[in-house]
Amino acid sequence: MYSQIPEEIIRKVRNENDIVDIVGEYVTLKKRGRNYVGLCPFHNENTPSFNVNKDMQIFRCFGCGKSGNVITFIREIESFNFVEAVHLLADKVNMELPQQTNQQAKLSEEAETLLSAYDWMTKYYYHLLKYANEGNDAKTYLLERGITEDTIDTFQLGYATTNSDFTIEFLLKKGFHRQSLVKAGLLSTRDNQQFQDIFRGRVIFPI
């Protein structure tokens, strides 16, 4: 078992595992300009829409919308949680990870829940910006500032609507609890009675 892994170790695991090499173990890639392309492993397709960018160390499927870094890819392709994905990648480069106590294991489960909430909200905000009427003004603003559609897609930029009820309802349907979302920094509350999306009315740049 492994602990909540220090950020510097996670960064080292990412840096030591080139995303083109890792993805290439699962997908036949062909170089096209600055990117590598292939058939997406996450949905059925006949025309390659799966792109891997070696410079930025990210992948993006323009068909199904899945995207992320090398850790995200392993999580998706192997159905692993975050710690399992980091463990696998560390093994590939013969890197040892710190062992954990039972208390740390419990904390890791909580962290995994929070990461899942962040992931769902990234997808939700992106959808609002790209496809919902509520995101039209925000999308126009970004385009007028010189941010292209490709940039929006690559970095999953999004928009948080001013209506907090939409966000809360979306997350509750995904099985999250209001208090855990407050702890995750996605909701704010007043006396545990009224809850609001902390990012409401803002363009979102996920990290």
Rosetta constraint file for C-alpha pairs under 8 A:
AtomPair CA 1 CA 99 HARMONIC 6.15 0.50
AtomPair CA 1 CA 100 HARMONIC 6.25 0.50
AtomPair CA 1 CA 105 HARMONIC 7.65 0.50
AtomPair CA 2 CA 83 HARMONIC 7.14 0.50
AtomPair CA 2 CA 87 HARMONIC 8.00 0.50
AtomPair CA 2 CA 97 HARMONIC 6.91 0.50
AtomPair CA 2 CA 98 HARMONIC 6.24 0.50
AtomPair CA 2 CA 99 HARMONIC 4.76 0.50
AtomPair CA 2 CA 100 HARMONIC 5.01 0.50
AtomPair CA 2 CA 105 HARMONIC 7.23 0.50
AtomPair CA 3 CA 83 HARMONIC 7.90 0.50
AtomPair CA 3 CA 98 HARMONIC 6.55 0.50
AtomPair CA 3 CA 99 HARMONIC 5.94 0.50
AtomPair CA 3 CA 100 HARMONIC 4.49 0.50
AtomPair CA 3 CA 101 HARMONIC 7.43 0.50
AtomPair CA 3 CA 104 HARMONIC 5.71 0.50
AtomPair CA 3 CA 105 HARMONIC 6.05 0.50
AtomPair CA 3 CA 108 HARMONIC 6.44 0.50
AtomPair CA 4 CA 83 HARMONIC 7.60 0.50
AtomPair CA 4 CA 100 HARMONIC 7.94 0.50
AtomPair CA 4 CA 104 HARMONIC 6.82 0.50
AtomPair CA 4 CA 105 HARMONIC 7.63 0.50
AtomPair CA 4 CA 107 HARMONIC 7.27 0.50
AtomPair CA 4 CA 108 HARMONIC 5.33 0.50
AtomPair CA 4 CA 111 HARMONIC 7.82 0.50
AtomPair CA 5 CA 9 HARMONIC 6.70 0.50
AtomPair CA 5 CA 10 HARMONIC 6.66 0.50
AtomPair CA 5 CA 83 HARMONIC 7.67 0.50
AtomPair CA 5 CA 97 HARMONIC 7.66 0.50
AtomPair CA 5 CA 98 HARMONIC 7.45 0.50
AtomPair CA 6 CA 10 HARMONIC 6.47 0.50
AtomPair CA 7 CA 11 HARMONIC 6.07 0.50
AtomPair CA 8 CA 12 HARMONIC 6.17 0.50
AtomPair CA 9 CA 13 HARMONIC 6.13 0.50
AtomPair CA 10 CA 14 HARMONIC 6.30 0.50
AtomPair CA 10 CA 86 HARMONIC 7.07 0.50
AtomPair CA 11 CA 15 HARMONIC 6.15 0.50
AtomPair CA 12 CA 16 HARMONIC 6.02 0.50
AtomPair CA 13 CA 17 HARMONIC 6.31 0.50
AtomPair CA 13 CA 86 HARMONIC 7.02 0.50
AtomPair CA 13 CA 89 HARMONIC 6.55 0.50
AtomPair CA 13 CA 90 HARMONIC 5.83 0.50
AtomPair CA 13 CA 95 HARMONIC 7.94 0.50
AtomPair CA 14 CA 18 HARMONIC 7.42 0.50
AtomPair CA 14 CA 70 HARMONIC 6.57 0.50
AtomPair CA 14 CA 71 HARMONIC 7.08 0.50
AtomPair CA 16 CA 93 HARMONIC 6.85 0.50
AtomPair CA 17 CA 21 HARMONIC 7.49 0.50
AtomPair CA 17 CA 22 HARMONIC 6.93 0.50
AtomPair CA 17 CA 70 HARMONIC 7.41 0.50
AtomPair CA 17 CA 89 HARMONIC 6.90 0.50
AtomPair CA 17 CA 92 HARMONIC 7.93 0.50
AtomPair CA 17 CA 93 HARMONIC 7.35 0.50
AtomPair CA 18 CA 22 HARMONIC 6.38 0.50
AtomPair CA 18 CA 54 HARMONIC 7.65 0.50
AtomPair CA 18 CA 57 HARMONIC 7.15 0.50
AtomPair CA 18 CA 70 HARMONIC 7.61 0.50
AtomPair CA 19 CA 23 HARMONIC 5.87 0.50
AtomPair CA 19 CA 52 HARMONIC 7.57 0.50
AtomPair CA 19 CA 54 HARMONIC 6.81 0.50
AtomPair CA 19 CA 57 HARMONIC 5.71 0.50
AtomPair CA 19 CA 58 HARMONIC 6.97 0.50
AtomPair CA 19 CA 59 HARMONIC 7.98 0.50
AtomPair CA 19 CA 69 HARMONIC 7.28 0.50
AtomPair CA 19 CA 70 HARMONIC 5.21 0.50
AtomPair CA 20 CA 24 HARMONIC 5.79 0.50
AtomPair CA 20 CA 36 HARMONIC 7.67 0.50
AtomPair CA 20 CA 52 HARMONIC 6.63 0.50
AtomPair CA 20 CA 53 HARMONIC 7.75 0.50
AtomPair CA 20 CA 54 HARMONIC 6.26 0.50
AtomPair CA 20 CA 57 HARMONIC 7.80 0.50
AtomPair CA 21 CA 25 HARMONIC 6.63 0.50
AtomPair CA 22 CA 26 HARMONIC 7.48 0.50
AtomPair CA 22 CA 70 HARMONIC 7.30 0.50
AtomPair CA 23 CA 27 HARMONIC 5.87 0.50
AtomPair CA 23 CA 70 HARMONIC 7.86 0.50
AtomPair CA 23 CA 73 HARMONIC 7.56 0.50
AtomPair CA 24 CA 28 HARMONIC 5.89 0.50
AtomPair CA 24 CA 29 HARMONIC 6.21 0.50
AtomPair CA 26 CA 41 HARMONIC 7.66 0.50
AtomPair CA 27 CA 38 HARMONIC 6.51 0.50
AtomPair CA 27 CA 39 HARMONIC 7.01 0.50
AtomPair CA 27 CA 40 HARMONIC 7.58 0.50
AtomPair CA 27 CA 41 HARMONIC 6.84 0.50
AtomPair CA 28 CA 38 HARMONIC 5.86 0.50
AtomPair CA 28 CA 39 HARMONIC 7.46 0.50
AtomPair CA 29 CA 36 HARMONIC 5.70 0.50
AtomPair CA 29 CA 37 HARMONIC 5.23 0.50
AtomPair CA 29 CA 38 HARMONIC 4.78 0.50
AtomPair CA 30 CA 36 HARMONIC 5.27 0.50
AtomPair CA 30 CA 37 HARMONIC 5.36 0.50
AtomPair CA 30 CA 38 HARMONIC 6.44 0.50
AtomPair CA 31 CA 35 HARMONIC 5.95 0.50
AtomPair CA 31 CA 36 HARMONIC 4.28 0.50
AtomPair CA 31 CA 37 HARMONIC 6.36 0.50
AtomPair CA 32 CA 36 HARMONIC 5.58 0.50
AtomPair CA 32 CA 37 HARMONIC 6.64 0.50
AtomPair CA 34 CA 53 HARMONIC 6.89 0.50
AtomPair CA 34 CA 54 HARMONIC 7.67 0.50
AtomPair CA 35 CA 51 HARMONIC 6.30 0.50
AtomPair CA 35 CA 52 HARMONIC 5.59 0.50
AtomPair CA 35 CA 53 HARMONIC 4.85 0.50
AtomPair CA 35 CA 54 HARMONIC 6.77 0.50
AtomPair CA 36 CA 51 HARMONIC 5.64 0.50
AtomPair CA 36 CA 52 HARMONIC 5.02 0.50
AtomPair CA 36 CA 53 HARMONIC 6.53 0.50
AtomPair CA 36 CA 54 HARMONIC 7.84 0.50
AtomPair CA 37 CA 48 HARMONIC 6.37 0.50
AtomPair CA 37 CA 49 HARMONIC 6.88 0.50
AtomPair CA 37 CA 50 HARMONIC 5.45 0.50
AtomPair CA 37 CA 51 HARMONIC 4.58 0.50
AtomPair CA 37 CA 52 HARMONIC 6.31 0.50
AtomPair CA 38 CA 48 HARMONIC 4.86 0.50
AtomPair CA 38 CA 49 HARMONIC 6.67 0.50
AtomPair CA 38 CA 50 HARMONIC 5.30 0.50
AtomPair CA 38 CA 51 HARMONIC 6.78 0.50
AtomPair CA 39 CA 45 HARMONIC 6.53 0.50
AtomPair CA 39 CA 46 HARMONIC 7.12 0.50
AtomPair CA 39 CA 47 HARMONIC 6.76 0.50
AtomPair CA 39 CA 48 HARMONIC 4.40 0.50
AtomPair CA 39 CA 49 HARMONIC 6.33 0.50
AtomPair CA 39 CA 50 HARMONIC 5.76 0.50
AtomPair CA 40 CA 44 HARMONIC 7.10 0.50
AtomPair CA 40 CA 45 HARMONIC 6.94 0.50
AtomPair CA 40 CA 48 HARMONIC 6.75 0.50
AtomPair CA 40 CA 49 HARMONIC 6.52 0.50
AtomPair CA 40 CA 50 HARMONIC 4.93 0.50
AtomPair CA 40 CA 61 HARMONIC 6.61 0.50
AtomPair CA 41 CA 77 HARMONIC 7.59 0.50
AtomPair CA 42 CA 64 HARMONIC 7.60 0.50
AtomPair CA 42 CA 66 HARMONIC 7.97 0.50
AtomPair CA 42 CA 77 HARMONIC 7.50 0.50
AtomPair CA 43 CA 64 HARMONIC 6.85 0.50
AtomPair CA 49 CA 61 HARMONIC 5.57 0.50
AtomPair CA 49 CA 62 HARMONIC 5.35 0.50
AtomPair CA 49 CA 63 HARMONIC 5.80 0.50
AtomPair CA 50 CA 59 HARMONIC 7.37 0.50
AtomPair CA 50 CA 60 HARMONIC 5.94 0.50
AtomPair CA 50 CA 61 HARMONIC 4.18 0.50
AtomPair CA 50 CA 62 HARMONIC 6.43 0.50
AtomPair CA 50 CA 63 HARMONIC 7.48 0.50
AtomPair CA 51 CA 59 HARMONIC 5.60 0.50
AtomPair CA 51 CA 60 HARMONIC 5.25 0.50
AtomPair CA 51 CA 61 HARMONIC 5.97 0.50
AtomPair CA 51 CA 62 HARMONIC 7.82 0.50
AtomPair CA 52 CA 57 HARMONIC 7.37 0.50
AtomPair CA 52 CA 58 HARMONIC 5.94 0.50
AtomPair CA 52 CA 59 HARMONIC 4.29 0.50
AtomPair CA 52 CA 60 HARMONIC 6.46 0.50
AtomPair CA 53 CA 57 HARMONIC 5.58 0.50
AtomPair CA 53 CA 58 HARMONIC 5.46 0.50
AtomPair CA 53 CA 59 HARMONIC 6.16 0.50
AtomPair CA 54 CA 58 HARMONIC 7.03 0.50
AtomPair CA 57 CA 69 HARMONIC 6.14 0.50
AtomPair CA 57 CA 70 HARMONIC 7.18 0.50
AtomPair CA 58 CA 67 HARMONIC 7.22 0.50
AtomPair CA 58 CA 68 HARMONIC 5.45 0.50
AtomPair CA 58 CA 69 HARMONIC 4.46 0.50
AtomPair CA 58 CA 70 HARMONIC 6.79 0.50
AtomPair CA 59 CA 67 HARMONIC 5.27 0.50
AtomPair CA 59 CA 68 HARMONIC 5.58 0.50
AtomPair CA 59 CA 69 HARMONIC 6.25 0.50
AtomPair CA 59 CA 70 HARMONIC 7.85 0.50
AtomPair CA 59 CA 73 HARMONIC 7.76 0.50
AtomPair CA 60 CA 65 HARMONIC 6.75 0.50
AtomPair CA 60 CA 66 HARMONIC 5.89 0.50
AtomPair CA 60 CA 67 HARMONIC 4.19 0.50
AtomPair CA 60 CA 68 HARMONIC 6.76 0.50
AtomPair CA 60 CA 154 HARMONIC 6.51 0.50
AtomPair CA 61 CA 65 HARMONIC 5.14 0.50
AtomPair CA 61 CA 66 HARMONIC 5.46 0.50
AtomPair CA 61 CA 67 HARMONIC 6.32 0.50
AtomPair CA 62 CA 66 HARMONIC 7.81 0.50
AtomPair CA 67 CA 72 HARMONIC 7.61 0.50
AtomPair CA 67 CA 73 HARMONIC 7.72 0.50
AtomPair CA 67 CA 154 HARMONIC 7.50 0.50
AtomPair CA 68 CA 72 HARMONIC 5.34 0.50
AtomPair CA 68 CA 73 HARMONIC 6.64 0.50
AtomPair CA 69 CA 73 HARMONIC 6.27 0.50
AtomPair CA 70 CA 74 HARMONIC 6.42 0.50
AtomPair CA 71 CA 75 HARMONIC 6.23 0.50
AtomPair CA 71 CA 82 HARMONIC 7.42 0.50
AtomPair CA 71 CA 85 HARMONIC 5.97 0.50
AtomPair CA 71 CA 86 HARMONIC 6.45 0.50
AtomPair CA 71 CA 89 HARMONIC 7.75 0.50
AtomPair CA 72 CA 76 HARMONIC 6.21 0.50
AtomPair CA 72 CA 82 HARMONIC 7.94 0.50
AtomPair CA 72 CA 85 HARMONIC 7.96 0.50
AtomPair CA 73 CA 77 HARMONIC 6.00 0.50
AtomPair CA 74 CA 78 HARMONIC 5.68 0.50
AtomPair CA 74 CA 79 HARMONIC 7.61 0.50
AtomPair CA 74 CA 80 HARMONIC 7.07 0.50
AtomPair CA 74 CA 85 HARMONIC 5.70 0.50
AtomPair CA 75 CA 79 HARMONIC 5.28 0.50
AtomPair CA 75 CA 80 HARMONIC 4.51 0.50
AtomPair CA 75 CA 81 HARMONIC 5.91 0.50
AtomPair CA 75 CA 82 HARMONIC 6.49 0.50
AtomPair CA 75 CA 84 HARMONIC 7.88 0.50
AtomPair CA 75 CA 85 HARMONIC 5.57 0.50
AtomPair CA 76 CA 80 HARMONIC 6.91 0.50
AtomPair CA 80 CA 84 HARMONIC 5.64 0.50
AtomPair CA 80 CA 85 HARMONIC 5.80 0.50
AtomPair CA 81 CA 85 HARMONIC 6.26 0.50
AtomPair CA 81 CA 112 HARMONIC 7.25 0.50
AtomPair CA 82 CA 86 HARMONIC 6.35 0.50
AtomPair CA 82 CA 112 HARMONIC 6.83 0.50
AtomPair CA 83 CA 87 HARMONIC 6.08 0.50
AtomPair CA 84 CA 88 HARMONIC 6.22 0.50
AtomPair CA 85 CA 89 HARMONIC 6.32 0.50
AtomPair CA 86 CA 90 HARMONIC 5.99 0.50
AtomPair CA 87 CA 91 HARMONIC 6.21 0.50
AtomPair CA 87 CA 97 HARMONIC 7.30 0.50
AtomPair CA 88 CA 92 HARMONIC 6.48 0.50
AtomPair CA 89 CA 93 HARMONIC 6.84 0.50
AtomPair CA 90 CA 94 HARMONIC 6.07 0.50
AtomPair CA 90 CA 95 HARMONIC 4.84 0.50
AtomPair CA 90 CA 96 HARMONIC 6.77 0.50
AtomPair CA 90 CA 97 HARMONIC 7.44 0.50
AtomPair CA 91 CA 95 HARMONIC 5.83 0.50
AtomPair CA 91 CA 96 HARMONIC 7.36 0.50
AtomPair CA 100 CA 104 HARMONIC 5.69 0.50
AtomPair CA 100 CA 105 HARMONIC 6.41 0.50
AtomPair CA 101 CA 105 HARMONIC 6.25 0.50
AtomPair CA 102 CA 106 HARMONIC 6.42 0.50
AtomPair CA 103 CA 107 HARMONIC 6.43 0.50
AtomPair CA 104 CA 108 HARMONIC 6.13 0.50
AtomPair CA 105 CA 109 HARMONIC 6.44 0.50
AtomPair CA 106 CA 110 HARMONIC 6.53 0.50
AtomPair CA 107 CA 111 HARMONIC 6.18 0.50
AtomPair CA 108 CA 112 HARMONIC 6.09 0.50
AtomPair CA 109 CA 113 HARMONIC 6.42 0.50
AtomPair CA 110 CA 114 HARMONIC 6.45 0.50
AtomPair CA 111 CA 115 HARMONIC 6.17 0.50
AtomPair CA 112 CA 116 HARMONIC 6.19 0.50
AtomPair CA 113 CA 117 HARMONIC 6.36 0.50
AtomPair CA 114 CA 118 HARMONIC 6.31 0.50
AtomPair CA 114 CA 180 HARMONIC 7.69 0.50
AtomPair CA 114 CA 181 HARMONIC 7.71 0.50
AtomPair CA 114 CA 184 HARMONIC 5.85 0.50
AtomPair CA 115 CA 119 HARMONIC 6.16 0.50
AtomPair CA 116 CA 120 HARMONIC 6.24 0.50
AtomPair CA 117 CA 121 HARMONIC 6.19 0.50
AtomPair CA 117 CA 171 HARMONIC 7.64 0.50
AtomPair CA 117 CA 176 HARMONIC 7.54 0.50
AtomPair CA 117 CA 181 HARMONIC 7.61 0.50
AtomPair CA 117 CA 184 HARMONIC 7.88 0.50
AtomPair CA 118 CA 122 HARMONIC 6.15 0.50
AtomPair CA 119 CA 123 HARMONIC 6.52 0.50
AtomPair CA 120 CA 124 HARMONIC 6.13 0.50
AtomPair CA 120 CA 171 HARMONIC 7.93 0.50
AtomPair CA 121 CA 125 HARMONIC 5.92 0.50
AtomPair CA 121 CA 171 HARMONIC 8.00 0.50
AtomPair CA 122 CA 126 HARMONIC 6.07 0.50
AtomPair CA 122 CA 156 HARMONIC 6.97 0.50
AtomPair CA 122 CA 157 HARMONIC 7.88 0.50
AtomPair CA 122 CA 158 HARMONIC 7.09 0.50
AtomPair CA 122 CA 206 HARMONIC 6.54 0.50
AtomPair CA 123 CA 127 HARMONIC 6.13 0.50
AtomPair CA 123 CA 156 HARMONIC 7.48 0.50
AtomPair CA 124 CA 128 HARMONIC 6.35 0.50
AtomPair CA 124 CA 158 HARMONIC 7.82 0.50
AtomPair CA 125 CA 129 HARMONIC 6.30 0.50
AtomPair CA 125 CA 157 HARMONIC 7.50 0.50
AtomPair CA 125 CA 158 HARMONIC 4.35 0.50
AtomPair CA 125 CA 159 HARMONIC 4.88 0.50
AtomPair CA 125 CA 160 HARMONIC 5.65 0.50
AtomPair CA 125 CA 204 HARMONIC 7.13 0.50
AtomPair CA 126 CA 130 HARMONIC 6.11 0.50
AtomPair CA 126 CA 156 HARMONIC 5.73 0.50
AtomPair CA 126 CA 157 HARMONIC 5.66 0.50
AtomPair CA 126 CA 158 HARMONIC 3.91 0.50
AtomPair CA 126 CA 159 HARMONIC 6.47 0.50
AtomPair CA 127 CA 131 HARMONIC 5.56 0.50
AtomPair CA 127 CA 132 HARMONIC 6.78 0.50
AtomPair CA 127 CA 158 HARMONIC 7.07 0.50
AtomPair CA 128 CA 132 HARMONIC 4.70 0.50
AtomPair CA 128 CA 133 HARMONIC 7.57 0.50
AtomPair CA 128 CA 134 HARMONIC 6.61 0.50
AtomPair CA 128 CA 135 HARMONIC 5.34 0.50
AtomPair CA 128 CA 158 HARMONIC 6.67 0.50
AtomPair CA 128 CA 159 HARMONIC 5.94 0.50
AtomPair CA 128 CA 160 HARMONIC 7.40 0.50
AtomPair CA 128 CA 161 HARMONIC 7.69 0.50
AtomPair CA 129 CA 134 HARMONIC 7.48 0.50
AtomPair CA 129 CA 135 HARMONIC 4.27 0.50
AtomPair CA 129 CA 136 HARMONIC 6.72 0.50
AtomPair CA 129 CA 138 HARMONIC 6.83 0.50
AtomPair CA 129 CA 139 HARMONIC 6.00 0.50
AtomPair CA 129 CA 157 HARMONIC 7.58 0.50
AtomPair CA 129 CA 158 HARMONIC 5.01 0.50
AtomPair CA 129 CA 159 HARMONIC 5.01 0.50
AtomPair CA 130 CA 135 HARMONIC 6.86 0.50
AtomPair CA 130 CA 136 HARMONIC 7.86 0.50
AtomPair CA 130 CA 139 HARMONIC 7.25 0.50
AtomPair CA 130 CA 158 HARMONIC 7.60 0.50
AtomPair CA 131 CA 135 HARMONIC 7.35 0.50
AtomPair CA 132 CA 136 HARMONIC 7.08 0.50
AtomPair CA 134 CA 161 HARMONIC 6.52 0.50
AtomPair CA 135 CA 139 HARMONIC 6.06 0.50
AtomPair CA 135 CA 159 HARMONIC 6.08 0.50
AtomPair CA 135 CA 161 HARMONIC 7.34 0.50
AtomPair CA 136 CA 140 HARMONIC 6.13 0.50
AtomPair CA 137 CA 141 HARMONIC 6.14 0.50
AtomPair CA 138 CA 142 HARMONIC 6.33 0.50
AtomPair CA 138 CA 159 HARMONIC 6.72 0.50
AtomPair CA 138 CA 203 HARMONIC 6.51 0.50
AtomPair CA 139 CA 143 HARMONIC 6.25 0.50
AtomPair CA 140 CA 144 HARMONIC 6.08 0.50
AtomPair CA 141 CA 145 HARMONIC 6.31 0.50
AtomPair CA 142 CA 146 HARMONIC 6.59 0.50
AtomPair CA 142 CA 147 HARMONIC 5.37 0.50
AtomPair CA 142 CA 148 HARMONIC 7.70 0.50
AtomPair CA 143 CA 147 HARMONIC 5.04 0.50
AtomPair CA 143 CA 148 HARMONIC 5.91 0.50
AtomPair CA 143 CA 149 HARMONIC 7.62 0.50
AtomPair CA 147 CA 151 HARMONIC 6.31 0.50
AtomPair CA 147 CA 152 HARMONIC 7.16 0.50
AtomPair CA 148 CA 152 HARMONIC 6.37 0.50
AtomPair CA 149 CA 153 HARMONIC 6.17 0.50
AtomPair CA 150 CA 154 HARMONIC 5.96 0.50
AtomPair CA 151 CA 155 HARMONIC 6.02 0.50
AtomPair CA 151 CA 156 HARMONIC 7.93 0.50
AtomPair CA 151 CA 157 HARMONIC 7.95 0.50
AtomPair CA 152 CA 156 HARMONIC 5.53 0.50
AtomPair CA 152 CA 157 HARMONIC 4.99 0.50
AtomPair CA 152 CA 158 HARMONIC 7.78 0.50
AtomPair CA 153 CA 157 HARMONIC 6.93 0.50
AtomPair CA 155 CA 205 HARMONIC 7.60 0.50
AtomPair CA 155 CA 206 HARMONIC 7.38 0.50
AtomPair CA 156 CA 205 HARMONIC 7.49 0.50
AtomPair CA 156 CA 206 HARMONIC 7.00 0.50
AtomPair CA 157 CA 203 HARMONIC 7.46 0.50
AtomPair CA 157 CA 204 HARMONIC 5.66 0.50
AtomPair CA 157 CA 205 HARMONIC 5.16 0.50
AtomPair CA 157 CA 206 HARMONIC 6.60 0.50
AtomPair CA 158 CA 203 HARMONIC 5.83 0.50
AtomPair CA 158 CA 204 HARMONIC 4.71 0.50
AtomPair CA 158 CA 205 HARMONIC 6.69 0.50
AtomPair CA 158 CA 206 HARMONIC 7.99 0.50
AtomPair CA 159 CA 201 HARMONIC 7.23 0.50
AtomPair CA 159 CA 202 HARMONIC 5.85 0.50
AtomPair CA 159 CA 203 HARMONIC 4.49 0.50
AtomPair CA 159 CA 204 HARMONIC 5.36 0.50
AtomPair CA 160 CA 199 HARMONIC 6.01 0.50
AtomPair CA 160 CA 200 HARMONIC 4.86 0.50
AtomPair CA 160 CA 201 HARMONIC 5.32 0.50
AtomPair CA 160 CA 202 HARMONIC 5.38 0.50
AtomPair CA 160 CA 203 HARMONIC 6.43 0.50
AtomPair CA 160 CA 204 HARMONIC 6.85 0.50
AtomPair CA 161 CA 166 HARMONIC 7.83 0.50
AtomPair CA 161 CA 167 HARMONIC 7.94 0.50
AtomPair CA 161 CA 200 HARMONIC 5.37 0.50
AtomPair CA 161 CA 201 HARMONIC 5.04 0.50
AtomPair CA 161 CA 202 HARMONIC 7.28 0.50
AtomPair CA 162 CA 200 HARMONIC 4.75 0.50
AtomPair CA 162 CA 201 HARMONIC 4.46 0.50
AtomPair CA 163 CA 167 HARMONIC 7.49 0.50
AtomPair CA 163 CA 200 HARMONIC 7.06 0.50
AtomPair CA 164 CA 168 HARMONIC 6.26 0.50
AtomPair CA 164 CA 195 HARMONIC 7.88 0.50
AtomPair CA 164 CA 196 HARMONIC 5.22 0.50
AtomPair CA 164 CA 197 HARMONIC 5.00 0.50
AtomPair CA 164 CA 200 HARMONIC 6.54 0.50
AtomPair CA 165 CA 169 HARMONIC 5.90 0.50
AtomPair CA 165 CA 196 HARMONIC 7.51 0.50
AtomPair CA 166 CA 170 HARMONIC 6.13 0.50
AtomPair CA 167 CA 171 HARMONIC 6.33 0.50
AtomPair CA 167 CA 197 HARMONIC 6.52 0.50
AtomPair CA 168 CA 172 HARMONIC 6.09 0.50
AtomPair CA 168 CA 178 HARMONIC 7.85 0.50
AtomPair CA 168 CA 196 HARMONIC 7.63 0.50
AtomPair CA 168 CA 197 HARMONIC 7.17 0.50
AtomPair CA 169 CA 173 HARMONIC 6.18 0.50
AtomPair CA 170 CA 174 HARMONIC 6.60 0.50
AtomPair CA 171 CA 175 HARMONIC 6.71 0.50
AtomPair CA 171 CA 176 HARMONIC 5.76 0.50
AtomPair CA 171 CA 177 HARMONIC 7.93 0.50
AtomPair CA 172 CA 176 HARMONIC 5.12 0.50
AtomPair CA 172 CA 177 HARMONIC 6.33 0.50
AtomPair CA 172 CA 178 HARMONIC 7.57 0.50
AtomPair CA 176 CA 180 HARMONIC 7.08 0.50
AtomPair CA 176 CA 181 HARMONIC 7.13 0.50
AtomPair CA 177 CA 181 HARMONIC 6.36 0.50
AtomPair CA 178 CA 182 HARMONIC 6.30 0.50
AtomPair CA 178 CA 187 HARMONIC 7.55 0.50
AtomPair CA 178 CA 195 HARMONIC 7.80 0.50
AtomPair CA 179 CA 183 HARMONIC 6.33 0.50
AtomPair CA 180 CA 184 HARMONIC 6.13 0.50
AtomPair CA 181 CA 185 HARMONIC 6.32 0.50
AtomPair CA 181 CA 186 HARMONIC 5.42 0.50
AtomPair CA 181 CA 187 HARMONIC 5.61 0.50
AtomPair CA 182 CA 186 HARMONIC 5.84 0.50
AtomPair CA 182 CA 187 HARMONIC 4.57 0.50
AtomPair CA 182 CA 188 HARMONIC 5.59 0.50
AtomPair CA 182 CA 189 HARMONIC 7.13 0.50
AtomPair CA 183 CA 187 HARMONIC 7.91 0.50
AtomPair CA 185 CA 198 HARMONIC 7.23 0.50
AtomPair CA 186 CA 197 HARMONIC 6.07 0.50
AtomPair CA 186 CA 198 HARMONIC 5.68 0.50
AtomPair CA 186 CA 199 HARMONIC 7.26 0.50
AtomPair CA 187 CA 195 HARMONIC 6.38 0.50
AtomPair CA 187 CA 196 HARMONIC 5.37 0.50
AtomPair CA 187 CA 197 HARMONIC 4.60 0.50
AtomPair CA 187 CA 198 HARMONIC 4.98 0.50
AtomPair CA 188 CA 195 HARMONIC 5.66 0.50
AtomPair CA 188 CA 196 HARMONIC 5.28 0.50
AtomPair CA 188 CA 197 HARMONIC 6.40 0.50
AtomPair CA 188 CA 198 HARMONIC 5.54 0.50
AtomPair CA 189 CA 193 HARMONIC 6.88 0.50
AtomPair CA 189 CA 194 HARMONIC 5.50 0.50
AtomPair CA 189 CA 195 HARMONIC 4.47 0.50
AtomPair CA 189 CA 196 HARMONIC 6.37 0.50
AtomPair CA 190 CA 194 HARMONIC 5.38 0.50
AtomPair CA 190 CA 195 HARMONIC 6.77 0.50
AtomPair CA 196 CA 200 HARMONIC 7.80 0.50
AtomPair CA 199 CA 204 HARMONIC 7.88 0.50
